[in-house]
Amino acid sequence: MKPILLTILGIGLMLPVCASIPIHAFIVCDADGSPAVATETVRDHISNLNLVFSQVVMDFELVRLAMITNESWLSVSSSNPAQHQALCATAQGTGGIELYYVEEIDDCV
């Protein structure tokens, strides 16, 4: 991205352009529709990201917040890579960052 040239009182300043990164968030729900986290939790996470990354002129924008009803994905296990791959295949090629909210991850996958 090219910076913006801003001239104030004859002084030229190069200002960086804010990079906006789209976030696609998915909350896994049980069969009754109970979500792993509240939608407000996702919004709070994005807000906190923006506070931290504003220092480097980055902005995260929540462009999609969707529920996924699949009880078997509420607890992700490192011993079941097919489960992890299926969850992450829910959305691909979005041009942004995909976040998946589950109740539990038993180990780093």
Beta strands, then each sheet from edge to edge (+ up, - down):
strand 1: 4-8
strand 2: 11-15
strand 3: 19-29
strand 4: 58-69
strand 5: 75-76
strand 6: 97-101
strand 7: 104-105
sheet 1: 1+ 2-
sheet 2: 4+ 3+ 6+
sheet 3: 5+ 7+
end
